[in-house]
Amino acid sequence: MERILQFTRKNSVEIAAVVLSFALFGQVFFSSIVNVLSLDNRSVMLAFRLCLMLINACYILYLFFQNKVFSITIKSWINVIVVFWTLYTIRLFYDVFLEKVNLSVPLWELLAWGLGSSLVSGVAACLFAPFINLCRVLYKAIEYGVALLGISVICFALKPGFDQGGFYLDHLNAITAANAGCSLFLLSLSSLIARDYYLKSYCYSKYVSFLGIAIGSFIVVFSATRGAILAMIIISLFGIWSAKRSSPSLFSFTAPSLLTTFSLGILVVIVLSYSDLLLDKIFTSRLWDTVFTRIEFWQVCLSEFLTSPLYGVGFNIQSLLGSLEIEQGIYFPHNYIFESLAIGGLLLTLPLLACFLIPIARIFAFKRMDFLHFSLSFLAFQVIIYSMHNGHLGEYPAFWLILGLVAGREKGVN
């Protein structure tokens, strides 16, 4: 055991970077691998998520047994995320065992997503955030992300091939792929627009970042996910503008970088011309279909919330949304806040809002405009934007992980 602890301490940056990279890019990587090998994706994904959960749980328990209980309970973000998932679980058990509500998915899946993936990942990330080498961890995550998503693109080229017209698989949603690509793109862009002098001793090539931008933008565009494309563009432009305006001395987006980025933009245009799915979404009546569908879901959730503002209507909202003729197989409103309002009313939504607001306040409290600041800010805004128009509570563990990293960051730690 002592040897294991020594190895872990000695290689803490590498280990943390591997865990973070697999949390952000692992689902796309493993889905692409098993698709080429014709294996059962669901079993692999369950094993993958279980491994991540156990790693995060071990880290929490390690700190707990190191007599750092006070450092755990004193963090306000950890308190609100625990309160949120506790109330969510109580409502879930109440509806299933007392009200006999028929869920659209098995009970164990909701618990695995919520408690196993989201809660544990968020708490572990918040506790890990003060780590003094977090900046290097994020740099290494770019390198691992280039490897993981680069292999994923190669696997996709082999099967099913680019003729499919969109980056998705039978058991890999295009939105999931797009968000992984967007995360790699934003991390890579952060390393280009901010200069960190204290990392000169760390051997890191900017060509890796350019490769990350190329791979990330390709996956985002070829996934044909308009929300991810808009998020990537808006966050990038705002980030470059704020970096140039706030810290011109640290701004390192030079002319060669701009030229390379422009070349990558041409690559994106070429990819766009081959993405039948995206062209169909942009230039046909499908352009507004998703928007109107989301609005209808949100109206239903808001209407149900108003019938019971304090406690909500519970998980009956799943069958209600599923019975609509708008979009088959959908049992969540694609918005975390509206979903929370419908399930648990204000009682559940207030701690959820705190989970949003604490990291946002921390972002604006950052004093140094460096790579660490930009990368965490970019990723935080990406997952927040995602939560407003995609997925459901617990389905996207990266949301809780990234917000945990931002919320747990301490002032003056690099």
Secondary structure as GFF3:
##gff-version 3
##sequence-region A 1 414
A	DSSP	alpha_helix	2	10	.	.	.	ID=ss1
A	DSSP	alpha_helix	12	37	.	.	.	ID=ss2
A	DSSP	alpha_helix	41	65	.	.	.	ID=ss3
A	DSSP	alpha_helix	69	73	.	.	.	ID=ss4
A	DSSP	alpha_helix	76	93	.	.	.	ID=ss5
A	DSSP	pi_helix	94	98	.	.	.	ID=ss6
A	DSSP	alpha_helix	107	111	.	.	.	ID=ss7
A	DSSP	pi_helix	112	119	.	.	.	ID=ss8
A	DSSP	alpha_helix	120	128	.	.	.	ID=ss9
A	DSSP	alpha_helix	134	158	.	.	.	ID=ss10
A	DSSP	three_ten_helix	162	164	.	.	.	ID=ss11
A	DSSP	alpha_helix	174	193	.	.	.	ID=ss12
A	DSSP	three_ten_helix	197	199	.	.	.	ID=ss13
A	DSSP	alpha_helix	206	222	.	.	.	ID=ss14
A	DSSP	alpha_helix	226	246	.	.	.	ID=ss15
A	DSSP	alpha_helix	255	274	.	.	.	ID=ss16
A	DSSP	alpha_helix	276	283	.	.	.	ID=ss17
A	DSSP	three_ten_helix	285	287	.	.	.	ID=ss18
A	DSSP	alpha_helix	289	307	.	.	.	ID=ss19
A	DSSP	alpha_helix	316	322	.	.	.	ID=ss20
A	DSSP	alpha_helix	336	365	.	.	.	ID=ss21
A	DSSP	alpha_helix	371	389	.	.	.	ID=ss22
A	DSSP	alpha_helix	397	407	.	.	.	ID=ss23
###
